[in-house]
């Protein structure tokens, strides 16, 4: 990957796991809970929000 970077530039990778979600979901299911919706924030929306925050 280093060959793809220009000298003096940097790159980063973020990997995360919502480890808190598994016991939470288990407790909800045991209590009779049901998933009624799910979703993610679209990447373009995140980028637009970050751009807007930088401009402010």
Biopython code that builds the backbone (N, CA, C, O; Angstrom):
import numpy as np
from Bio.PDB.StructureBuilder import StructureBuilder

atoms = [
    (1, "UNK", "N", (0.828, -1.190, 0.000)),
    (1, "UNK", "CA", (0.000, 0.000, 0.000)),
    (1, "UNK", "C", (0.868, 1.248, 0.000)),
    (1, "UNK", "O", (0.467, 2.269, -0.557)),
    (2, "UNK", "N", (2.028, 1.194, 0.600)),
    (2, "UNK", "CA", (2.890, 2.350, 0.675)),
    (2, "UNK", "C", (3.264, 2.907, -0.679)),
    (2, "UNK", "O", (3.514, 4.106, -0.795)),
    (3, "UNK", "N", (3.312, 2.074, -1.713)),
    (3, "UNK", "CA", (3.659, 2.567, -3.042)),
    (3, "UNK", "C", (2.548, 3.435, -3.628)),
    (3, "UNK", "O", (2.801, 4.191, -4.566)),
    (4, "UNK", "N", (1.336, 3.349, -3.108)),
    (4, "UNK", "CA", (0.223, 4.145, -3.618)),
    (4, "UNK", "C", (0.181, 5.539, -3.011)),
    (4, "UNK", "O", (-0.583, 6.386, -3.474)),
    (5, "UNK", "N", (0.984, 5.793, -1.988)),
    (5, "UNK", "CA", (0.966, 7.083, -1.307)),
    (5, "UNK", "C", (2.064, 7.984, -1.842)),
    (5, "UNK", "O", (3.171, 7.539, -2.146)),
    (6, "UNK", "N", (1.735, 9.247, -1.947)),
    (6, "UNK", "CA", (2.728, 10.241, -2.322)),
    (6, "UNK", "C", (3.648, 10.483, -1.131)),
    (6, "UNK", "O", (3.199, 10.412, 0.013)),
    (7, "UNK", "N", (4.927, 10.767, -1.375)),
    (7, "UNK", "CA", (5.828, 11.097, -0.259)),
    (7, "UNK", "C", (5.256, 12.256, 0.558)),
    (7, "UNK", "O", (4.772, 13.241, 0.001)),
    (8, "UNK", "N", (5.316, 12.127, 1.863)),
    (8, "UNK", "CA", (4.797, 13.156, 2.763)),
    (8, "UNK", "C", (3.312, 13.054, 3.054)),
    (8, "UNK", "O", (2.778, 13.874, 3.801)),
    (9, "UNK", "N", (2.632, 12.070, 2.484)),
    (9, "UNK", "CA", (1.212, 11.903, 2.757)),
    (9, "UNK", "C", (1.015, 10.778, 3.775)),
    (9, "UNK", "O", (1.966, 10.088, 4.144)),
    (10, "UNK", "N", (-0.210, 10.605, 4.215)),
    (10, "UNK", "CA", (-0.506, 9.584, 5.218)),
    (10, "UNK", "C", (-1.826, 8.908, 4.885)),
    (10, "UNK", "O", (-2.639, 9.450, 4.137)),
    (11, "UNK", "N", (-2.033, 7.729, 5.441)),
    (11, "UNK", "CA", (-3.284, 7.000, 5.276)),
    (11, "UNK", "C", (-3.648, 6.377, 6.615)),
    (11, "UNK", "O", (-2.786, 6.159, 7.467)),
    (12, "UNK", "N", (-4.910, 6.097, 6.785)),
    (12, "UNK", "CA", (-5.362, 5.453, 8.012)),
    (12, "UNK", "C", (-6.482, 4.475, 7.707)),
    (12, "UNK", "O", (-7.200, 4.608, 6.715)),
    (13, "UNK", "N", (-6.610, 3.501, 8.574)),
    (13, "UNK", "CA", (-7.676, 2.510, 8.451)),
    (13, "UNK", "C", (-8.333, 2.381, 9.814)),
    (13, "UNK", "O", (-7.654, 2.259, 10.833)),
    (14, "UNK", "N", (-9.645, 2.410, 9.825)),
    (14, "UNK", "CA", (-10.394, 2.256, 11.063)),
    (14, "UNK", "C", (-11.277, 1.028, 10.932)),
    (14, "UNK", "O", (-12.097, 0.934, 10.018)),
    (15, "UNK", "N", (-11.105, 0.098, 11.842)),
    (15, "UNK", "CA", (-11.939, -1.102, 11.885)),
    (15, "UNK", "C", (-12.543, -1.157, 13.278)),
    (15, "UNK", "O", (-11.831, -1.044, 14.276)),
    (16, "UNK", "N", (-13.851, -1.330, 13.344)),
    (16, "UNK", "CA", (-14.486, -1.409, 14.648)),
    (16, "UNK", "C", (-15.552, -2.488, 14.648)),
    (16, "UNK", "O", (-16.070, -2.895, 13.608)),
    (17, "UNK", "N", (-15.853, -2.928, 15.844)),
    (17, "UNK", "CA", (-16.906, -3.924, 16.029)),
    (17, "UNK", "C", (-17.822, -3.411, 17.127)),
    (17, "UNK", "O", (-17.353, -2.972, 18.177)),
    (18, "UNK", "N", (-19.087, -3.463, 16.895)),
    (18, "UNK", "CA", (-20.043, -3.053, 17.916)),
    (18, "UNK", "C", (-20.227, -4.187, 18.916)),
    (18, "UNK", "O", (-21.278, -4.825, 18.967)),
    (19, "UNK", "N", (-19.188, -4.426, 19.710)),
    (19, "UNK", "CA", (-19.220, -5.536, 20.665)),
    (19, "UNK", "C", (-20.336, -5.363, 21.700)),
    (19, "UNK", "O", (-20.843, -6.350, 22.234)),
    (20, "UNK", "N", (-20.713, -4.137, 21.980)),
    (20, "UNK", "CA", (-21.785, -3.895, 22.948)),
    (20, "UNK", "C", (-23.126, -4.395, 22.431)),
    (20, "UNK", "O", (-24.027, -4.682, 23.220)),
    (21, "UNK", "N", (-23.269, -4.504, 21.103)),
    (21, "UNK", "CA", (-24.569, -4.798, 20.517)),
    (21, "UNK", "C", (-25.028, -6.239, 20.755)),
    (21, "UNK", "O", (-26.228, -6.482, 20.883)),
    (22, "UNK", "N", (-24.110, -7.188, 20.816)),
    (22, "UNK", "CA", (-24.507, -8.595, 20.959)),
    (22, "UNK", "C", (-25.254, -8.859, 22.264)),
    (22, "UNK", "O", (-26.353, -9.411, 22.219)),
    (23, "UNK", "N", (-24.708, -8.489, 23.429)),
    (23, "UNK", "CA", (-25.469, -8.734, 24.659)),
    (23, "UNK", "C", (-26.754, -7.907, 24.731)),
    (23, "UNK", "O", (-27.746, -8.348, 25.311)),
    (24, "UNK", "N", (-26.736, -6.726, 24.151)),
    (24, "UNK", "CA", (-27.931, -5.883, 24.121)),
    (24, "UNK", "C", (-29.029, -6.559, 23.291)),
    (24, "UNK", "O", (-30.178, -6.643, 23.727)),
    (25, "UNK", "N", (-28.673, -7.038, 22.103)),
    (25, "UNK", "CA", (-29.639, -7.714, 21.231)),
    (25, "UNK", "C", (-30.158, -8.993, 21.875)),
    (25, "UNK", "O", (-31.345, -9.304, 21.771)),
    (26, "UNK", "N", (-29.277, -9.735, 22.540)),
    (26, "UNK", "CA", (-29.691, -10.967, 23.223)),
    (26, "UNK", "C", (-30.722, -10.657, 24.309)),
    (26, "UNK", "O", (-31.734, -11.348, 24.428)),
    (27, "UNK", "N", (-30.460, -9.618, 25.095)),
    (27, "UNK", "CA", (-31.390, -9.244, 26.164)),
    (27, "UNK", "C", (-32.739, -8.819, 25.590)),
    (27, "UNK", "O", (-33.791, -9.154, 26.136)),
    (28, "UNK", "N", (-32.698, -8.080, 24.489)),
    (28, "UNK", "CA", (-33.961, -7.669, 23.869)),
    (28, "UNK", "C", (-34.754, -8.865, 23.373)),
    (28, "UNK", "O", (-35.965, -8.943, 23.582)),
    (29, "UNK", "N", (-34.064, -9.813, 22.708)),
    (29, "UNK", "CA", (-34.762, -10.999, 22.192)),
    (29, "UNK", "C", (-35.346, -11.825, 23.317)),
    (29, "UNK", "O", (-36.476, -12.304, 23.216)),
    (30, "UNK", "N", (-34.578, -12.001, 24.404)),
    (30, "UNK", "CA", (-35.086, -12.771, 25.554)),
    (30, "UNK", "C", (-36.286, -12.095, 26.186)),
    (30, "UNK", "O", (-37.136, -12.759, 26.780)),
    (31, "UNK", "N", (-36.362, -10.773, 26.063)),
    (31, "UNK", "CA", (-37.489, -10.021, 26.611)),
    (31, "UNK", "C", (-38.656, -9.912, 25.652)),
    (31, "UNK", "O", (-39.642, -9.238, 25.950)),
    (32, "UNK", "N", (-38.559, -10.571, 24.500)),
    (32, "UNK", "CA", (-39.658, -10.553, 23.552)),
    (32, "UNK", "C", (-39.585, -9.441, 22.519)),
    (32, "UNK", "O", (-40.528, -9.235, 21.754)),
    (33, "UNK", "N", (-38.468, -8.723, 22.495)),
    (33, "UNK", "CA", (-38.328, -7.629, 21.537)),
    (33, "UNK", "C", (-38.232, -8.131, 20.103)),
    (33, "UNK", "O", (-37.800, -9.256, 19.853)),
    (34, "UNK", "N", (-38.636, -7.288, 19.171)),
    (34, "UNK", "CA", (-38.573, -7.608, 17.746)),
    (34, "UNK", "C", (-37.942, -6.447, 16.989)),
    (34, "UNK", "O", (-38.209, -5.285, 17.293)),
    (35, "UNK", "N", (-37.109, -6.761, 16.006)),
    (35, "UNK", "CA", (-36.524, -5.740, 15.151)),
    (35, "UNK", "C", (-37.596, -5.240, 14.185)),
    (35, "UNK", "O", (-38.203, -6.033, 13.465)),
    (36, "UNK", "N", (-37.827, -3.945, 14.170)),
    (36, "UNK", "CA", (-38.824, -3.385, 13.270)),
    (36, "UNK", "C", (-38.191, -2.532, 12.170)),
    (36, "UNK", "O", (-38.858, -2.207, 11.188)),
    (37, "UNK", "N", (-36.924, -2.167, 12.316)),
    (37, "UNK", "CA", (-36.231, -1.377, 11.295)),
    (37, "UNK", "C", (-34.741, -1.461, 11.539)),
    (37, "UNK", "O", (-34.301, -1.744, 12.653)),
    (38, "UNK", "N", (-33.987, -1.221, 10.527)),
    (38, "UNK", "CA", (-32.532, -1.193, 10.634)),
    (38, "UNK", "C", (-31.983, -0.326, 9.523)),
    (38, "UNK", "O", (-32.655, -0.107, 8.515)),
    (39, "UNK", "N", (-30.788, 0.164, 9.691)),
    (39, "UNK", "CA", (-30.217, 0.998, 8.644)),
    (39, "UNK", "C", (-28.845, 1.509, 9.014)),
    (39, "UNK", "O", (-28.359, 1.320, 10.129)),
    (40, "UNK", "N", (-28.241, 2.158, 8.049)),
    (40, "UNK", "CA", (-26.931, 2.768, 8.231)),
    (40, "UNK", "C", (-26.959, 4.166, 7.644)),
    (40, "UNK", "O", (-27.779, 4.472, 6.779)),
    (41, "UNK", "N", (-26.068, 5.002, 8.115)),
    (41, "UNK", "CA", (-25.945, 6.344, 7.555)),
    (41, "UNK", "C", (-25.155, 6.224, 6.254)),
    (41, "UNK", "O", (-24.052, 5.678, 6.269)),
    (42, "UNK", "N", (-25.677, 6.713, 5.133)),
    (42, "UNK", "CA", (-24.959, 6.614, 3.863)),
    (42, "UNK", "C", (-23.637, 7.390, 3.907)),
    (42, "UNK", "O", (-23.573, 8.485, 4.465)),
    (43, "UNK", "N", (-22.605, 6.826, 3.327)),
    (43, "UNK", "CA", (-21.282, 7.459, 3.342)),
    (43, "UNK", "C", (-21.319, 8.882, 2.779)),
    (43, "UNK", "O", (-20.709, 9.770, 3.374)),
    (44, "UNK", "N", (-22.009, 9.142, 1.654)),
    (44, "UNK", "CA", (-22.048, 10.524, 1.165)),
    (44, "UNK", "C", (-22.624, 11.508, 2.188)),
    (44, "UNK", "O", (-22.209, 12.666, 2.230)),
    (45, "UNK", "N", (-23.568, 11.061, 3.005)),
    (45, "UNK", "CA", (-24.134, 11.933, 4.032)),
    (45, "UNK", "C", (-23.097, 12.244, 5.107)),
    (45, "UNK", "O", (-23.037, 13.367, 5.606)),
    (46, "UNK", "N", (-22.293, 11.267, 5.461)),
    (46, "UNK", "CA", (-21.232, 11.483, 6.449)),
    (46, "UNK", "C", (-20.204, 12.461, 5.904)),
    (46, "UNK", "O", (-19.784, 13.382, 6.605)),
    (47, "UNK", "N", (-19.798, 12.262, 4.657)),
    (47, "UNK", "CA", (-18.807, 13.149, 4.041)),
    (47, "UNK", "C", (-19.347, 14.574, 3.966)),
    (47, "UNK", "O", (-18.626, 15.527, 4.263)),
    (48, "UNK", "N", (-20.617, 14.727, 3.570)),
    (48, "UNK", "CA", (-21.222, 16.062, 3.502)),
    (48, "UNK", "C", (-21.250, 16.717, 4.872)),
    (48, "UNK", "O", (-20.983, 17.914, 4.979)),
    (49, "UNK", "N", (-21.565, 15.972, 5.918)),
    (49, "UNK", "CA", (-21.601, 16.522, 7.265)),
    (49, "UNK", "C", (-20.215, 16.938, 7.720)),
    (49, "UNK", "O", (-20.055, 17.984, 8.349)),
    (50, "UNK", "N", (-19.213, 16.132, 7.409)),
    (50, "UNK", "CA", (-17.837, 16.479, 7.772)),
    (50, "UNK", "C", (-17.381, 17.728, 7.024)),
    (50, "UNK", "O", (-16.752, 18.612, 7.606)),
    (51, "UNK", "N", (-17.700, 17.799, 5.730)),
    (51, "UNK", "CA", (-17.350, 18.990, 4.942)),
    (51, "UNK", "C", (-18.024, 20.235, 5.504)),
    (51, "UNK", "O", (-17.405, 21.295, 5.595)),
    (52, "UNK", "N", (-19.292, 20.104, 5.879)),
    (52, "UNK", "CA", (-20.024, 21.237, 6.439)),
    (52, "UNK", "C", (-19.423, 21.673, 7.771)),
    (52, "UNK", "O", (-19.342, 22.868, 8.056)),
    (53, "UNK", "N", (-19.000, 20.705, 8.589)),
    (53, "UNK", "CA", (-18.402, 21.038, 9.881)),
    (53, "UNK", "C", (-17.065, 21.754, 9.702)),
    (53, "UNK", "O", (-16.734, 22.656, 10.471)),
    (54, "UNK", "N", (-16.303, 21.356, 8.695)),
    (54, "UNK", "CA", (-15.021, 22.009, 8.435)),
    (54, "UNK", "C", (-15.223, 23.433, 7.942)),
    (54, "UNK", "O", (-14.402, 24.306, 8.223)),
    (55, "UNK", "N", (-16.300, 23.679, 7.212)),
    (55, "UNK", "CA", (-16.575, 25.002, 6.664)),
    (55, "UNK", "C", (-17.103, 25.975, 7.720)),
    (55, "UNK", "O", (-16.999, 27.192, 7.563)),
    (56, "UNK", "N", (-17.664, 25.434, 8.781)),
    (56, "UNK", "CA", (-18.282, 26.277, 9.825)),
    (56, "UNK", "C", (-17.249, 26.968, 10.687)),
    (56, "UNK", "O", (-17.606, 27.709, 11.604)),
]
sb = StructureBuilder()
sb.init_structure("model")
sb.init_model(0)
sb.init_chain("A")
sb.init_seg("    ")
for serial, (resi, resn, name, xyz) in enumerate(atoms, 1):
    if name == "N":
        sb.init_residue(resn, " ", resi, " ")
    sb.init_atom(name, np.array(xyz, "f"), 0.0, 1.0, " ", f" {name:<3s}", serial, name[0])
structure = sb.get_structure()
